[in-house]
Amino acid sequence: MTDPIQGLQRIVTDPRSLSVQVAERIRDLISGGALLPGRRLPTEAEFSATFGVGRTTVREALKQLENDGLIQVKRGLGRFVSAAPALRRPLTRLEGVTEMMQASGYQVTNRVLSVAVSRPSDDERKVLQLSDSAEVIRLERLRMRGDEAYIYSVDVLPRSYFAEDISAIDWRGSLLELLELRTARPVYAVAQISAIHLPRELGRRYGLDIKIPWLLMVQVNTTEEGVSVIYSHDYHRGDRFTFDVPRRAEQRP
């Protein structure tokens, strides 16, 4: 077994299936840089010995990662970490974009472009169900993989959840976790996705490629009590992201 995965703890008690747990451990190896893009993966037998599970479980875990585009199979050569895998995620999963990229094996850098308190637009006031006197926090960020921008995002949140000076808050992390600390974590969202080209000014300002298509996801995140707490516009590189839409046949009576 290669050095990067020596000494990993074996799978312990966890309500999730063993294959899901193994897949997550391998994701961690990739996102942590222990298994680099283009590198050949250890064999099923080696993973089996490391995690203390059967080879069938390992095979199922590797299939999950292959379906997500994180690894690829080269016939006669083995399995390899994809050089630049497309991010494939089910739209039914509510997660932050940073968590989404990390779960797919990317090392992510969050770059805060701007954060400011302002009055909401009419659209923002309506979506977030704000009073006429309410203020919002407008957060503008880039999600980077190395020197390449994968996501440009603008998030609008009610100012009322953040009583402290906004300059004292680390805005590079998860907004879902920030809101959870304020007992307002979103539990569901409604999203609309459309293919667009970035405005030329936006591309020039932040060095974004305006020649490729981008996927704009406009999303409203809502708490269990039905309160809308994030109104986001996330622009995903169309050549790097694929979203899966689960579909099920209607059951006949």
Salt bridges, closest charged atoms under 4 A:
ASP14 OD2 - ARG16 NH2 3.01
GLU24 OE1 - ARG16 NH1 2.53
GLU44 OE1 - ARG55 NH2 3.70
GLU44 OE1 - ARG59 NH2 2.96
GLU44 OE2 - ARG79 NH2 3.05
GLU66 OE1 - LYS63 NZ 3.80
ASP68 OD2 - ARG27 NH2 2.32
GLU95 OE2 - ARG89 NE 3.07
ASP122 OD1 - ARG125 NH1 3.41
GLU124 OE1 - ARG138 NH2 2.40
ASP132 OD1 - ARG125 NE 3.99
GLU148 OE2 - ARG237 NH1 3.12
GLU148 OE2 - ARG240 NH2 3.71
ASP155 OD2 - ARG141 NH2 3.67
GLU164 OE2 - ARG182 NH2 2.39
ASP170 OD1 - ARG172 NE 2.87
GLU180 OE1 - ARG185 NH1 3.29
GLU201 OE1 - ARG204 NH2 2.52
GLU201 OE2 - ARG205 NE 3.76
ASP239 OD2 - ARG237 NH2 2.58
ASP239 OD2 - ARG240 NH1 3.70
ASP244 OD1 - ARG88 NH2 3.13
